């Protein structure tokens, strides 16, 4: 018997929260979960899943164009935004049902409402108060829009998945992965697209060569790229259009402005501060290696604790917390060699250290790099080029990082992430036979370092 209503009460039914709730229940714990918006969280509803579906849709534009070089005549191709949006909605609704069934199948009690902490062992939701031995905060993050005149006229990635109509013109503000992904989506769906970023390098959290290569490829696909472009104000015009004014005096008229300037932990207003939980300046919950906050009964994981905003990481953290709390086996998830992809066009896949990180940590680093036009593009006439890069510790021969820009980059890097996790050396790469003809074989045929 327990003196608590629940062994674990999870606030937030995103990827990490759902996984932790399910596995804790499977381990014999009495579990509840509360969600104020939608089961599956950001990833399923306004993130990874619908974004990837939109990327697929957008890339057909280029596929139709490429087909001509291979003897196909696609004819008069029409795109219907409402059909894509509604088909996406049906798939997301199906996934919401899957998440519900997974939770209910394990006996997890679901509360569809906003929950908040009343004290370190109590949660209030839907006018009721429940006690819990452990509370997990897995509320994720929320799009951040800086304060400037006219900010009320912009949309964020949340709204992009539900637009009533596709605009004729759009400006995407930002230089991170969400910005470059949506710029590619909009452009591929036929929208006249500008990507404006106040910095000098796209994807600054990634290897610098990837951002530079993407900045070369995007304009060739029709995206207007404006770097060192800082928005000063946004005004709505009498005809409904929007006028962006930049600090350098440049003005641009458009029909939609998407702000993709980062995300902030969604932690305020749920009772954390009142319970004494320490937060970072941006709202991220401060946790130890085992996802315990400064209040021992309150735990947090996923995007709400900051760090890499990745669904697989949140899932792994959820599993680790279950092991720690209910199996007597304390575990945490290391942040080294985390593979990730950016579904820009062309796409990016990466795992391990960037060249810049490697040079800061290791005395001698070797760089192997290859840039080429993929075989498919020789007949299509598509000018897109692929970039592949290996970062190697010269003293141990260990491969520290693998980076790629080009078709199917995420699929290729996922396999190579296993090699890095196993401690593969450059000699192992060299001894591996390539699959010919593929782009991926280039990773095992690069022999001469370039730096």
HUTALIN-V861968 format. One record per residue. RES is the residue in one small letter. SS is DSSP state (~ for helix, > for strand, _ for the rest). PSI is psi in degrees with one decimal (999 if undefined). D_FIRST is the distance of its C-alpha to the first C-alpha in Angstrom with 2 decimals. Layout:
res=RES ss=SS psi=PSI d_first=D_FIRST
res=RES ss=SS psi=PSI d_first=D_FIRST
This chain:
res=x ss=_ psi=149.6 d_first=0.00
res=x ss=_ psi=149.3 d_first=3.80
res=x ss=_ psi=-0.6 d_first=6.90
res=x ss=_ psi=152.5 d_first=8.82
res=x ss=_ psi=-37.1 d_first=10.18
res=x ss=> psi=148.9 d_first=10.89
res=x ss=> psi=-33.5 d_first=10.71
res=x ss=> psi=128.2 d_first=14.48
res=x ss=> psi=119.1 d_first=16.99
res=x ss=> psi=126.7 d_first=20.47
res=x ss=> psi=107.7 d_first=23.56
res=x ss=_ psi=115.6 d_first=26.43
res=x ss=_ psi=47.6 d_first=26.71
res=x ss=_ psi=-166.3 d_first=29.52
res=x ss=~ psi=-50.9 d_first=29.84
res=x ss=~ psi=-42.2 d_first=27.59
res=x ss=~ psi=-44.1 d_first=24.85
res=x ss=~ psi=-44.8 d_first=24.79
res=x ss=~ psi=-44.5 d_first=24.89
res=x ss=~ psi=-43.5 d_first=22.02
res=x ss=~ psi=-47.3 d_first=19.85
res=x ss=~ psi=-49.3 d_first=20.85
res=x ss=~ psi=-31.9 d_first=20.40
res=x ss=~ psi=-42.1 d_first=16.99
res=x ss=~ psi=-39.2 d_first=15.84
res=x ss=~ psi=-27.3 d_first=17.78
res=x ss=_ psi=2.0 d_first=15.95
res=x ss=_ psi=0.9 d_first=12.61
res=x ss=_ psi=151.4 d_first=11.59
res=x ss=_ psi=119.1 d_first=11.05
res=x ss=> psi=143.1 d_first=14.47
res=x ss=> psi=154.0 d_first=17.00
res=x ss=> psi=140.8 d_first=20.65
res=x ss=> psi=137.5 d_first=23.43
res=x ss=_ psi=127.6 d_first=27.14
res=x ss=_ psi=-14.6 d_first=30.04
res=x ss=_ psi=-75.4 d_first=32.82
res=x ss=_ psi=140.1 d_first=32.50
res=x ss=_ psi=136.5 d_first=30.17
res=x ss=_ psi=-16.2 d_first=31.39
res=x ss=~ psi=-159.3 d_first=32.53
res=x ss=~ psi=-47.5 d_first=35.95
res=x ss=~ psi=-48.7 d_first=36.61
res=x ss=~ psi=-35.2 d_first=36.36
res=x ss=~ psi=-44.2 d_first=37.84
res=x ss=~ psi=38.6 d_first=40.34
res=x ss=_ psi=-125.4 d_first=40.50
res=x ss=~ psi=-51.1 d_first=40.79
res=x ss=~ psi=-58.2 d_first=40.89
res=x ss=~ psi=-32.4 d_first=43.35
res=x ss=~ psi=-45.9 d_first=45.33
res=x ss=~ psi=-37.1 d_first=45.93
res=x ss=~ psi=-40.4 d_first=46.99
res=x ss=~ psi=-35.7 d_first=49.46
res=x ss=~ psi=-44.4 d_first=50.74
res=x ss=~ psi=-47.5 d_first=51.51
res=x ss=~ psi=-44.5 d_first=53.35
res=x ss=~ psi=-32.7 d_first=55.32
res=x ss=~ psi=-18.1 d_first=56.46
res=x ss=~ psi=-31.7 d_first=58.22
res=x ss=~ psi=-46.4 d_first=60.95
res=x ss=~ psi=-36.0 d_first=61.86
res=x ss=~ psi=-42.0 d_first=61.42
res=x ss=~ psi=-40.8 d_first=63.95
res=x ss=~ psi=-43.0 d_first=66.36
res=x ss=~ psi=-29.6 d_first=65.95
res=x ss=~ psi=-29.7 d_first=66.55
res=x ss=~ psi=-38.9 d_first=70.22
res=x ss=~ psi=-14.2 d_first=71.07
res=x ss=~ psi=15.7 d_first=69.79
res=x ss=_ psi=0.7 d_first=72.00
res=x ss=_ psi=143.9 d_first=69.67
res=x ss=_ psi=97.8 d_first=70.72
res=x ss=_ psi=-17.4 d_first=67.63
res=x ss=_ psi=-155.7 d_first=69.89
res=x ss=_ psi=106.2 d_first=68.92
res=x ss=_ psi=130.8 d_first=65.20
res=x ss=_ psi=144.8 d_first=63.34
res=x ss=_ psi=134.6 d_first=59.90
res=x ss=_ psi=105.2 d_first=57.77
res=x ss=~ psi=-44.6 d_first=55.13
res=x ss=~ psi=-34.3 d_first=53.51
res=x ss=~ psi=-44.0 d_first=53.06
res=x ss=~ psi=-49.4 d_first=51.33
res=x ss=~ psi=-45.6 d_first=49.08
res=x ss=~ psi=-37.2 d_first=48.12
res=x ss=~ psi=-38.5 d_first=47.57
res=x ss=~ psi=-44.2 d_first=45.30
res=x ss=~ psi=-39.3 d_first=43.35
res=x ss=~ psi=-39.7 d_first=42.84
res=x ss=~ psi=-40.8 d_first=41.52
res=x ss=~ psi=-39.1 d_first=39.11
res=x ss=~ psi=-39.9 d_first=37.87
res=x ss=~ psi=-43.4 d_first=37.28
res=x ss=~ psi=-36.1 d_first=35.27
res=x ss=~ psi=-41.4 d_first=33.15
res=x ss=~ psi=-37.2 d_first=32.30
res=x ss=~ psi=-45.4 d_first=31.50
res=x ss=~ psi=-41.2 d_first=28.99
res=x ss=~ psi=-45.3 d_first=27.35
res=x ss=~ psi=-37.1 d_first=27.18
res=x ss=~ psi=-41.0 d_first=25.73
res=x ss=~ psi=-49.5 d_first=22.83
res=x ss=~ psi=-32.7 d_first=22.25
res=x ss=~ psi=-23.9 d_first=22.69
res=x ss=_ psi=2.3 d_first=19.62
res=x ss=_ psi=16.4 d_first=17.54
res=x ss=_ psi=131.6 d_first=17.93
res=x ss=> psi=127.8 d_first=18.32
res=x ss=> psi=130.2 d_first=21.77
res=x ss=> psi=120.9 d_first=23.16
res=x ss=_ psi=84.7 d_first=26.96
res=x ss=_ psi=169.3 d_first=27.82
res=x ss=_ psi=125.4 d_first=28.27
res=x ss=> psi=150.8 d_first=25.19
res=x ss=> psi=153.3 d_first=25.42
res=x ss=> psi=129.5 d_first=23.40
res=x ss=> psi=-34.1 d_first=23.15
res=x ss=> psi=177.6 d_first=21.79
res=x ss=_ psi=-16.3 d_first=20.28
res=x ss=_ psi=16.9 d_first=16.77
res=x ss=> psi=138.9 d_first=17.96
res=x ss=> psi=133.8 d_first=19.94
res=x ss=> psi=132.0 d_first=22.34
res=x ss=> psi=136.0 d_first=23.69
res=x ss=_ psi=39.0 d_first=25.77
res=x ss=_ psi=8.2 d_first=25.55
res=x ss=> psi=156.1 d_first=21.78
res=x ss=> psi=133.8 d_first=19.46
res=x ss=> psi=144.3 d_first=16.06
res=x ss=> psi=149.9 d_first=13.92
res=x ss=> psi=137.3 d_first=13.20
res=x ss=> psi=-43.7 d_first=12.30
res=x ss=> psi=142.4 d_first=15.53
res=x ss=> psi=132.8 d_first=18.48
res=x ss=> psi=125.5 d_first=21.26
res=x ss=> psi=114.3 d_first=24.74
res=x ss=_ psi=54.4 d_first=26.83
res=x ss=_ psi=-1.7 d_first=29.43
res=x ss=_ psi=-150.1 d_first=32.45
res=x ss=> psi=169.5 d_first=35.95
res=x ss=> psi=143.7 d_first=38.63
res=x ss=> psi=139.0 d_first=42.42
res=x ss=_ psi=128.6 d_first=44.38
res=x ss=_ psi=121.8 d_first=47.79
res=x ss=_ psi=162.6 d_first=49.82
res=x ss=_ psi=118.9 d_first=51.46
res=x ss=_ psi=158.6 d_first=55.09
res=x ss=> psi=123.2 d_first=57.45
res=x ss=_ psi=4.5 d_first=56.72
res=x ss=~ psi=-21.9 d_first=53.18
res=x ss=~ psi=-12.2 d_first=52.27
res=x ss=~ psi=-2.6 d_first=54.40
res=x ss=_ psi=163.5 d_first=52.57
res=x ss=> psi=162.8 d_first=49.84
res=x ss=_ psi=-179.0 d_first=47.11
res=x ss=~ psi=-28.9 d_first=45.69
res=x ss=~ psi=-45.5 d_first=43.20
res=x ss=~ psi=-20.8 d_first=46.11
res=x ss=~ psi=-26.0 d_first=48.20
res=x ss=_ psi=-4.4 d_first=46.29
res=x ss=_ psi=21.4 d_first=47.09
res=x ss=_ psi=136.7 d_first=50.72
res=x ss=_ psi=-41.7 d_first=52.74
res=x ss=_ psi=148.2 d_first=55.83
res=x ss=_ psi=130.5 d_first=56.60
res=x ss=_ psi=160.4 d_first=58.88
res=x ss=_ psi=-35.9 d_first=62.35
res=x ss=> psi=146.9 d_first=61.89
res=x ss=> psi=146.7 d_first=58.88
res=x ss=> psi=125.6 d_first=58.33
res=x ss=> psi=125.5 d_first=55.21
res=x ss=> psi=120.9 d_first=54.60
res=x ss=_ psi=163.8 d_first=52.79
res=x ss=_ psi=11.0 d_first=53.15
res=x ss=_ psi=-167.1 d_first=49.70
res=x ss=~ psi=-36.2 d_first=48.25
res=x ss=~ psi=-39.0 d_first=47.46
res=x ss=~ psi=-49.8 d_first=50.99
res=x ss=~ psi=-31.7 d_first=52.82
res=x ss=~ psi=-47.4 d_first=50.76
res=x ss=~ psi=-30.0 d_first=51.49
res=x ss=~ psi=-42.5 d_first=55.10
res=x ss=~ psi=-39.8 d_first=55.46
res=x ss=~ psi=-52.0 d_first=53.78
res=x ss=~ psi=-45.4 d_first=55.98
res=x ss=~ psi=-43.5 d_first=59.10
res=x ss=~ psi=-26.8 d_first=58.43
res=x ss=_ psi=6.9 d_first=58.00
res=x ss=_ psi=9.9 d_first=61.41
res=x ss=_ psi=135.1 d_first=60.65
res=x ss=> psi=111.6 d_first=63.08
res=x ss=> psi=135.2 d_first=60.68
res=x ss=> psi=135.5 d_first=60.95
res=x ss=> psi=117.4 d_first=58.44
res=x ss=> psi=128.6 d_first=58.87
res=x ss=> psi=135.4 d_first=57.28
res=x ss=_ psi=-17.3 d_first=58.10
res=x ss=_ psi=-175.3 d_first=57.77
res=x ss=_ psi=-9.6 d_first=60.11
res=x ss=_ psi=125.0 d_first=57.82
res=x ss=_ psi=151.4 d_first=55.49
res=x ss=_ psi=54.4 d_first=52.04
res=x ss=_ psi=-17.2 d_first=52.37
res=x ss=_ psi=-4.6 d_first=48.97
res=x ss=_ psi=174.9 d_first=50.37
res=x ss=_ psi=134.5 d_first=53.24
res=x ss=~ psi=-32.6 d_first=56.35
res=x ss=~ psi=-31.2 d_first=58.32
res=x ss=~ psi=-46.2 d_first=55.91
res=x ss=~ psi=-39.8 d_first=56.32
res=x ss=~ psi=-42.4 d_first=60.07
res=x ss=~ psi=-40.2 d_first=60.40
res=x ss=~ psi=-37.9 d_first=58.41
res=x ss=~ psi=-24.9 d_first=60.63
res=x ss=~ psi=-39.0 d_first=63.60
res=x ss=~ psi=-37.4 d_first=62.29
res=x ss=~ psi=-45.7 d_first=60.98
res=x ss=~ psi=-30.4 d_first=64.42
res=x ss=~ psi=-20.5 d_first=65.91
res=x ss=_ psi=0.8 d_first=63.56
res=x ss=_ psi=3.0 d_first=64.75
res=x ss=_ psi=126.6 d_first=62.26
res=x ss=> psi=121.8 d_first=63.99
res=x ss=> psi=124.4 d_first=62.45
res=x ss=> psi=105.0 d_first=62.94
res=x ss=> psi=161.1 d_first=61.69
res=x ss=_ psi=40.8 d_first=61.92
res=x ss=_ psi=103.9 d_first=61.67
res=x ss=_ psi=121.9 d_first=59.79
res=x ss=> psi=131.2 d_first=59.28
res=x ss=> psi=-42.1 d_first=60.73
res=x ss=> psi=164.3 d_first=60.27
res=x ss=> psi=126.8 d_first=59.84
res=x ss=> psi=137.9 d_first=61.85
res=x ss=> psi=130.0 d_first=61.70
res=x ss=_ psi=167.5 d_first=65.20
res=x ss=_ psi=-31.0 d_first=66.84
res=x ss=_ psi=5.9 d_first=66.64
res=x ss=_ psi=-11.6 d_first=62.87
res=x ss=_ psi=169.4 d_first=63.23
res=x ss=> psi=138.1 d_first=61.76
res=x ss=> psi=114.4 d_first=63.85
res=x ss=> psi=133.0 d_first=62.32
res=x ss=> psi=125.4 d_first=64.12
res=x ss=> psi=158.7 d_first=63.66
res=x ss=_ psi=-21.2 d_first=64.43
res=x ss=_ psi=5.6 d_first=67.40
res=x ss=_ psi=-11.2 d_first=69.06
res=x ss=_ psi=143.1 d_first=68.24
res=x ss=> psi=145.8 d_first=67.32
res=x ss=> psi=128.2 d_first=65.80
res=x ss=> psi=138.3 d_first=65.48
res=x ss=> psi=176.2 d_first=62.65
res=x ss=_ psi=-17.0 d_first=60.59
res=x ss=_ psi=138.2 d_first=57.07
res=x ss=> psi=117.1 d_first=55.61
res=x ss=> psi=120.7 d_first=52.37
res=x ss=> psi=117.8 d_first=50.78
res=x ss=_ psi=67.0 d_first=48.84
res=x ss=_ psi=34.8 d_first=48.64
res=x ss=_ psi=172.6 d_first=45.17
res=x ss=> psi=149.8 d_first=41.60
res=x ss=> psi=144.4 d_first=39.48
res=x ss=> psi=135.7 d_first=35.70
res=x ss=_ psi=80.2 d_first=34.13
res=x ss=_ psi=-14.1 d_first=32.11
res=x ss=_ psi=149.3 d_first=33.65
res=x ss=_ psi=12.3 d_first=32.51
res=x ss=_ psi=16.3 d_first=28.78
res=x ss=_ psi=5.3 d_first=27.90
res=x ss=_ psi=-48.1 d_first=28.06
res=x ss=_ psi=-41.6 d_first=30.93
res=x ss=_ psi=-28.2 d_first=29.43
res=x ss=_ psi=-3.9 d_first=26.29
res=x ss=_ psi=15.9 d_first=28.65
res=x ss=_ psi=127.9 d_first=28.36
res=x ss=_ psi=134.4 d_first=31.62
res=x ss=> psi=148.6 d_first=33.79
res=x ss=_ psi=173.5 d_first=37.03
res=x ss=_ psi=-33.1 d_first=40.21
res=x ss=_ psi=4.5 d_first=39.85
res=x ss=_ psi=-4.4 d_first=36.29
res=x ss=_ psi=137.3 d_first=34.60
res=x ss=> psi=128.8 d_first=31.22
res=x ss=_ psi=122.6 d_first=31.70
res=x ss=_ psi=161.2 d_first=29.24
res=x ss=_ psi=-169.2 d_first=29.27
res=x ss=_ psi=-18.3 d_first=29.72
res=x ss=_ psi=21.5 d_first=26.06
res=x ss=_ psi=26.0 d_first=26.04
res=x ss=> psi=132.6 d_first=24.35
res=x ss=_ psi=-172.8 d_first=26.15
res=x ss=_ psi=-13.2 d_first=27.31
res=x ss=_ psi=114.6 d_first=24.01
res=x ss=_ psi=-30.9 d_first=21.40
res=x ss=_ psi=-8.5 d_first=18.62
res=x ss=> psi=127.7 d_first=21.27
res=x ss=> psi=163.3 d_first=22.79
res=x ss=> psi=150.2 d_first=25.82
res=x ss=_ psi=171.2 d_first=27.89
res=x ss=~ psi=-154.7 d_first=30.86
res=x ss=~ psi=-24.3 d_first=33.83
res=x ss=~ psi=-14.2 d_first=32.18
res=x ss=~ psi=6.0 d_first=32.38
res=x ss=_ psi=-169.2 d_first=36.04
res=x ss=_ psi=-168.4 d_first=37.69
res=x ss=_ psi=128.3 d_first=38.76
res=x ss=_ psi=82.3 d_first=37.84
res=x ss=_ psi=130.4 d_first=37.16
res=x ss=~ psi=-48.2 d_first=34.76
res=x ss=~ psi=-31.0 d_first=34.44
res=x ss=~ psi=-44.2 d_first=33.56
res=x ss=~ psi=-40.2 d_first=30.74
res=x ss=~ psi=-45.6 d_first=29.43
res=x ss=~ psi=-38.9 d_first=29.62
res=x ss=~ psi=-37.7 d_first=27.91
res=x ss=~ psi=-42.9 d_first=25.00
res=x ss=~ psi=-40.2 d_first=24.69
res=x ss=~ psi=-39.6 d_first=25.04
res=x ss=~ psi=-39.6 d_first=22.25
res=x ss=~ psi=-43.1 d_first=19.81
res=x ss=~ psi=-40.3 d_first=21.09
res=x ss=~ psi=-46.7 d_first=20.66
res=x ss=~ psi=-34.1 d_first=17.14
res=x ss=~ psi=-2.6 d_first=15.39
res=x ss=_ psi=-1.4 d_first=17.83
res=x ss=_ psi=23.9 d_first=18.81
res=x ss=_ psi=85.3 d_first=22.36
res=x ss=_ psi=127.4 d_first=23.75
res=x ss=_ psi=152.2 d_first=26.43
res=x ss=_ psi=168.6 d_first=28.83
res=x ss=_ psi=118.6 d_first=31.65
res=x ss=_ psi=149.8 d_first=35.21
res=x ss=_ psi=8.2 d_first=37.67
res=x ss=_ psi=149.5 d_first=40.70
res=x ss=_ psi=42.5 d_first=42.43
res=x ss=_ psi=116.6 d_first=40.64
res=x ss=_ psi=148.1 d_first=42.84
res=x ss=> psi=163.0 d_first=43.59
res=x ss=> psi=150.0 d_first=46.13
res=x ss=> psi=119.7 d_first=48.08
res=x ss=_ psi=53.7 d_first=49.26
res=x ss=_ psi=-178.5 d_first=52.49
res=x ss=_ psi=104.0 d_first=55.71
res=x ss=_ psi=160.4 d_first=56.41
res=x ss=_ psi=165.0 d_first=52.85
res=x ss=> psi=140.4 d_first=51.54
res=x ss=> psi=141.6 d_first=49.24
res=x ss=> psi=147.9 d_first=48.38
res=x ss=> psi=141.9 d_first=46.29
res=x ss=> psi=-161.1 d_first=46.50
res=x ss=_ psi=142.4 d_first=48.74
res=x ss=_ psi=167.9 d_first=51.54
res=x ss=~ psi=-41.1 d_first=54.95
res=x ss=~ psi=-43.6 d_first=54.63
res=x ss=~ psi=-40.7 d_first=51.27
res=x ss=~ psi=-42.7 d_first=52.56
res=x ss=~ psi=-27.6 d_first=55.72
res=x ss=~ psi=-21.5 d_first=53.75
res=x ss=~ psi=-21.2 d_first=51.62
res=x ss=_ psi=139.8 d_first=54.08
res=x ss=_ psi=-33.7 d_first=57.65
res=x ss=_ psi=122.4 d_first=59.21
res=x ss=> psi=136.3 d_first=58.18
res=x ss=> psi=139.9 d_first=59.99
res=x ss=> psi=128.5 d_first=59.91
res=x ss=> psi=130.3 d_first=60.72
res=x ss=> psi=143.2 d_first=61.39
res=x ss=> psi=132.3 d_first=62.87
res=x ss=> psi=131.7 d_first=63.89
res=x ss=> psi=165.0 d_first=65.38
res=x ss=_ psi=122.4 d_first=65.95
res=x ss=_ psi=150.5 d_first=63.86
res=x ss=_ psi=-40.6 d_first=65.84
res=x ss=~ psi=-33.3 d_first=64.83
res=x ss=~ psi=-9.6 d_first=66.48
res=x ss=~ psi=-33.9 d_first=69.85
res=x ss=~ psi=-30.9 d_first=70.67
res=x ss=~ psi=-25.4 d_first=68.81
res=x ss=_ psi=3.1 d_first=70.51
res=x ss=_ psi=125.2 d_first=67.23
res=x ss=_ psi=-2.9 d_first=67.70
res=x ss=_ psi=136.8 d_first=64.02
res=x ss=_ psi=151.7 d_first=63.54
res=x ss=> psi=142.5 d_first=60.65
res=x ss=> psi=133.0 d_first=59.60
res=x ss=> psi=143.5 d_first=57.82
res=x ss=> psi=136.1 d_first=57.08
res=x ss=> psi=136.4 d_first=55.76
res=x ss=> psi=122.1 d_first=54.96
res=x ss=> psi=137.8 d_first=55.41
res=x ss=> psi=113.4 d_first=55.09
res=x ss=_ psi=-27.5 d_first=58.64
res=x ss=_ psi=-32.8 d_first=57.70
res=x ss=_ psi=-10.7 d_first=54.99
res=x ss=_ psi=4.2 d_first=55.97
res=x ss=> psi=138.3 d_first=52.36
res=x ss=> psi=121.2 d_first=52.01
res=x ss=> psi=-26.8 d_first=50.22
res=x ss=> psi=145.9 d_first=50.39
res=x ss=> psi=129.2 d_first=51.42
res=x ss=> psi=143.8 d_first=52.54
res=x ss=> psi=141.4 d_first=54.13
res=x ss=> psi=122.4 d_first=55.62
res=x ss=_ psi=176.3 d_first=56.72
res=x ss=_ psi=138.2 d_first=55.73
res=x ss=_ psi=28.8 d_first=52.39
res=x ss=~ psi=-41.6 d_first=51.62
res=x ss=~ psi=-40.6 d_first=47.85
res=x ss=~ psi=-41.2 d_first=48.05
res=x ss=~ psi=-44.7 d_first=50.23
res=x ss=~ psi=-29.5 d_first=48.31
res=x ss=~ psi=-43.2 d_first=45.00
res=x ss=~ psi=-40.6 d_first=46.57
res=x ss=~ psi=-22.3 d_first=48.12
res=x ss=~ psi=-32.7 d_first=44.81
res=x ss=~ psi=-41.9 d_first=43.75
res=x ss=~ psi=-43.0 d_first=46.90
res=x ss=~ psi=-40.8 d_first=46.23
res=x ss=~ psi=-30.5 d_first=42.67
res=x ss=_ psi=-2.6 d_first=44.20
res=x ss=_ psi=30.4 d_first=46.72
res=x ss=_ psi=143.2 d_first=49.79
res=x ss=> psi=168.6 d_first=53.16
res=x ss=~ psi=-32.7 d_first=56.23
res=x ss=~ psi=-35.7 d_first=57.77
res=x ss=~ psi=-43.1 d_first=55.03
res=x ss=~ psi=-45.8 d_first=55.79
res=x ss=~ psi=-31.7 d_first=59.50
res=x ss=~ psi=-5.4 d_first=59.00
res=x ss=_ psi=129.3 d_first=57.14
res=x ss=_ psi=141.0 d_first=59.39
res=x ss=_ psi=159.8 d_first=59.40
res=x ss=_ psi=117.2 d_first=59.17
res=x ss=_ psi=139.1 d_first=62.51
res=x ss=_ psi=119.5 d_first=63.21
res=x ss=_ psi=162.3 d_first=60.06
res=x ss=_ psi=-36.8 d_first=59.39
res=x ss=~ psi=-26.4 d_first=56.50
res=x ss=~ psi=-19.3 d_first=58.93
res=x ss=~ psi=-28.1 d_first=60.29
res=x ss=~ psi=-21.7 d_first=57.29
res=x ss=~ psi=10.2 d_first=58.51
res=x ss=_ psi=-3.1 d_first=62.22
res=x ss=_ psi=119.2 d_first=62.47
res=x ss=_ psi=-30.1 d_first=64.40
res=x ss=_ psi=121.0 d_first=66.16
res=x ss=_ psi=149.0 d_first=64.25
res=x ss=_ psi=-2.7 d_first=65.42
res=x ss=_ psi=999 d_first=64.22
